Amino acid sequence: MSLPNFNLTEGSPVSDAFLKKDIKTFHGAVRYIHNLPYGRNKDPKNMASIIQEGVGTCSTKHACLKTLAEENEIHSIQLNLCIFSMNKKNTPGIEKVLDTYRLSYILEAHICLSYDHERYDFTFPGVSKKSWEPDILIETTIDADQIFDYKVSYHKSILEDWIQRDNFPYSLEKVWEIREECIQALTND
């Protein structure tokens, strides 16, 4: 891992939550977050809740790590919002959902970290391969507080454009439902 490593300092919410778990370095925090199961958080706007709840999504896990870096005055790690073509090959577990709606892919928003021109994905325990990476269509840097309303509105605007451009057979509401079914399938696997 070429992400910078540093000792965590006391006095900030996310750093303190890791220190309470006797995790004292950034690399230790990365390993801890990476090993958490994939799942939605009850209190996602509280970055320390990921540590307390023991689950996280791509958004909450990576925003937590970005927040941790910033709390410790490390500003070179970026939080990226990627729009990619989510399909059966790059996202195993969604096959049944895509087949049900006769789709070969659906546009998905994925959050990851980047540092020194390399992307890092700590979404799923034990998985470091970024099988979605070749299917990225759009990528932008965001702040940790943008993983909520901004991410959703940006994602929906991309989906609206896709539906109109490709004369798609489903409405935005239906595409969002299909996407949610895909996410649920990943949570259940």
C-alpha positions in Angstrom: 0.0 0.0 0.0 1.5 3.3 -1.0 -0.9 5.4 1.0 0.9 7.5 3.6 1.1 6.1 7.1 1.0 8.4 10.1 0.2 8.2 13.8 -3.3 9.3 14.8 -3.6 12.2 17.1 -6.2 12.7 19.8 -8.9 15.4 19.9 -11.0 14.7 16.8 -14.1 12.5 16.5 -12.9 9.9 14.0 -9.3 9.8 15.3 -10.6 9.3 18.9 -13.0 6.5 17.8 -10.1 4.6 16.2 -7.8 5.3 19.2 -10.6 3.9 21.5 -10.2 0.6 19.5 -6.4 0.8 20.1 -5.9 1.6 16.4 -3.0 4.1 16.4 -2.0 4.5 12.7 -3.6 5.3 9.4 -2.7 2.0 7.9 -4.2 0.3 11.0 -7.4 2.3 10.4 -7.4 1.3 6.7 -7.1 -2.4 7.6 -9.9 -2.1 10.1 -12.2 -0.3 7.7 -11.4 -2.7 4.9 -12.3 -5.7 7.1 -15.7 -4.3 8.0 -18.6 -6.0 6.2 -20.5 -4.1 3.5 -23.7 -2.6 4.8 -25.6 0.7 5.1 -25.1 2.8 8.3 -27.9 3.9 10.5 -26.1 7.3 11.1 -24.0 7.8 8.0 -23.4 11.5 8.5 -21.5 10.6 11.7 -18.2 9.3 10.3 -17.3 7.7 13.6 -20.5 5.6 13.4 -18.9 3.3 10.9 -16.5 2.2 13.6 -19.3 1.9 16.2 -21.7 0.1 13.9 -19.1 -2.2 12.4 -20.4 -1.9 8.7 -20.0 0.6 5.9 -20.6 1.3 2.2 -18.1 2.5 -0.3 -19.2 6.1 0.5 -19.1 5.9 4.3 -15.9 3.7 4.5 -13.9 6.0 2.2 -15.3 9.3 3.6 -14.4 8.0 7.1 -10.8 7.5 6.0 -10.6 10.8 4.2 -12.0 12.5 7.3 -9.4 10.7 9.4 -6.6 11.9 7.1 -7.8 15.5 7.3 -8.2 15.4 11.1 -4.5 14.5 11.1 -3.5 17.3 8.7 -2.9 14.9 5.7 -4.6 16.6 2.7 -3.0 14.7 -0.1 -5.5 11.8 -0.1 -8.4 12.5 -2.3 -12.0 11.2 -2.2 -13.3 10.4 -5.7 -16.8 9.9 -7.0 -16.7 7.6 -10.0 -19.6 6.8 -12.3 -19.0 3.4 -13.9 -21.0 0.8 -15.9 -21.8 -1.8 -13.2 -22.2 -5.2 -14.7 -22.1 -8.9 -13.9 -18.4 -9.2 -14.5 -17.2 -6.2 -12.4 -19.8 -6.6 -9.7 -20.5 -10.3 -8.9 -23.8 -10.7 -7.0 -26.0 -8.5 -9.2 -26.5 -11.0 -12.0 -30.1 -11.9 -11.1 -31.2 -8.3 -10.8 -29.7 -7.3 -14.2 -31.2 -10.5 -15.8 -34.6 -9.7 -14.4 -34.7 -6.3 -16.1 -32.8 -7.5 -19.2 -30.0 -5.1 -18.6 -26.3 -5.7 -19.4 -25.3 -2.9 -17.0 -26.5 0.0 -14.9 -24.7 3.2 -14.2 -23.5 3.3 -10.6 -21.7 5.9 -8.5 -18.8 4.5 -6.5 -16.6 6.3 -4.0 -12.9 5.5 -3.5 -9.7 7.1 -2.3 -6.9 8.2 -4.5 -3.3 9.1 -3.8 -0.4 9.7 -6.0 -2.3 8.8 -9.2 -3.6 5.5 -7.8 -7.1 4.5 -6.7 -7.8 2.6 -3.5 -11.0 0.6 -2.8 -11.7 -0.7 0.7 -15.4 -1.4 0.2 -15.5 -5.2 0.5 -13.5 -7.3 3.0 -10.6 -9.2 1.5 -11.1 -7.6 -2.0 -8.5 -5.3 -3.3 -9.0 -5.9 -7.0 -10.7 -2.9 -8.6 -12.7 -4.8 -11.2 -14.9 -1.7 -11.8 -11.9 0.5 -12.6 -11.8 -0.2 -16.4 -15.5 0.7 -16.7 -15.2 4.2 -15.2 -17.0 6.8 -17.4 -16.7 9.9 -15.2 -14.6 10.7 -12.2 -14.5 13.8 -9.9 -13.0 14.7 -6.6 -15.4 15.5 -3.8 -15.4 16.3 -0.1 -16.5 13.9 2.6 -19.7 15.8 3.3 -20.7 15.4 -0.4 -21.3 11.6 -0.1 -24.9 12.3 0.8 -27.2 14.7 -1.1 -24.6 15.8 -3.6 -23.7 12.2 -4.6 -27.3 11.2 -5.0 -28.3 14.3 -7.0 -25.2 14.0 -9.2 -25.8 10.2 -9.7 -29.5 10.8 -10.6 -28.6 13.6 -13.1 -26.2 11.1 -14.8 -29.0 8.5 -14.9 -31.5 11.0 -16.4 -29.0 11.9 -19.2 -28.4 8.1 -19.8 -32.2 7.4 -19.9 -32.8 10.3 -22.4 -29.7 9.7 -24.5 -30.3 5.9 -25.0 -34.1 6.1 -25.1 -34.1 3.8 -22.1 -37.2 1.7 -21.4 -37.4 2.7 -17.7 -38.1 5.9 -15.8 -35.6 7.4 -13.4 -37.6 6.1 -10.5 -37.6 2.6 -11.9 -33.8 2.7 -12.7 -33.2 3.9 -9.1 -35.3 0.9 -7.8 -33.2 -1.5 -9.9 -30.1 0.1 -8.6 -31.3 -0.4 -5.0 -32.1 -4.0 -5.8 -28.5 -4.4 -7.0 -27.2 -2.8 -3.7 -29.4 -5.1 -1.7 -28.1 -8.1 -3.6 -24.5 -7.1 -2.6 -25.5 -6.6 1.0 -27.1 -10.2 1.1 -24.0 -11.9 -0.5 
